Amino acid sequence: MAGCPTCGRELPGDFPFCPFCGASLGAAGAAEERKIVSVLFCDLVGFTAASESADPEDVRAQLIPYQELLKGTIEAFGGTVEKFAGDAIMAVFGAPVSHEDDAERAVRAGLAVLEAIAELNEADPELELQVRVGVNTGEAVVALGARPEQGEGIVTGDVVNTAARIQGAAPVGGVAVGAQTYRATSRVFEYEPVAAVSVKGKSEPLSLWQAKAARARFGTDVARRYTTPLVGRELERPLLIGTFERAAQQRSVQLVTLVGEPGVGKSRLVAELFAYLGTKPEFTRWRQGRCLPYGEGITFWALGEIVKAEAGILESDSAEVATPKLDAAVSPEDRSGSGWCSGSPRWSGWRRPRRRSGRSCSRPGGATWRGWPRPGRPVLVFEDLHWADEALLAFLEHLAEWVEGVPLLLLFTTRPELYERQPGWAGASETRRRSTCRRSPTGRRPSSFPT
């Protein structure tokens, strides 16, 4: 059976496009195509001089853990390592498979590389490794079916050469990005401008920025300011506000799912509810998390972000510091029994996505919401539910079923793909407390289905 040259999955029949990744399978399109990609270069600082007089076997012994660490970190963010060249690495985000946030993934991977190098130095102080990372975004020609593990290049274009130049100009222990990467991610990361540099092959100096830190943790949306009025949503906004008020007045759990294609305004409608609650004198506990499409150990990532926000757990907190905070957020009767939250820092998405092992909590976060001992009307927002694992979907439906006497609004945003794999989501068994609002582009009449 033939396989797709892009994603490698076996094809169930003859198709002009791969039914899994959408890549063209025609003769004309099977060789290459143009894509917007983000290229990451990383290089060890001073390693060449340090290894000049070292034994080759010792050099290799030092490089292997470094290369394995970088490869795992980059792949955790959905990147593809194209090649290793001594102590340098080149990775591509957006090829062979494109994502809507490839530039963000590349910058996050660069920051994660710095953190991983720091952890490697902490484990072995004699290493004293330092790196420079450069990221650039632009158009490239992507070779479909390329096999990087056999030395075949994936992307070709000026974006690759410029990324290498940016890496060479990056500060030691820093991540430098080009203009297009900066424009695509300036809302997501804190940047500091770097002096423009003149590099070989460029007629004009390159404008650079250094990525300092993410403005929000993984899965937590960056605050957005909407300056345009809401148009064409006269039905959905009152429906959403009315559902919240019903939950508050009846002290019941209400579940609302906003369904629509990317860009139709699901997040804007969520922001409208947030703005409405800001005008009310009553206190509302707003907790928000986002389901991630990539990384390992992220089954309950969105839920973990919400629980950590509720418990006051910081990104920098270790498991030893976080566990007492988690205990304090739950009523004593619900945390009775030894080891009730063993493994919690694992399922809650501690720090960045990476491979995790060990036990996970059998009832993640459930005890926190059962009695809701804290004041305020809670709203739990889960964005991008189409990326959610089946385990999280099952837990959320279970949560809506057995939480009683709490004025809780469960608000979800998703693309229609969710219903392709979960046709009975939020309504197959019981519909008395659920609403689905299907969103269409402005200009077409949207349809709302309160139940």
Secondary structure, DSSP 4 states (H G I P E B T S, - for coil): --B-TTT-PBPSS--SB-TTT--B-STTTSSEEEEEEEEEEEEESSHHHHTTTS-HHHHHHHHHHHHHHHHHHHHHTT-EEEEEETTEEEEEESSSS--TTHHHHHHHHHHHHHHHHHHHHHH-TT----EEEEEEEEEEEEETT--GGGT---EESHHHHHHHHHHHHSPTT-EEE-HHHHHHHTTTEEEEEEEEE--TT-SSPEEEEEEEEESS-TT-PPP----SPP-S-TTHHHHHHHHHHHHHHHT-EEEEEEE--TTSSHHHHHHHHHHHHHTSSS-EEEEEEE--SSSSS-TTHHHHHHHHHHHT--TT--HHHHHHHHHHTS-GGGG-STTTTTTHHHHTT-SS-----S---SSTTHHHHHS--SSSEEEEEEE-GGG--HHHHHHHHHHHHH--S--EEEEEEE-THHHHH-TTTTTSS--TTEEEEE---TTS--EEEE-
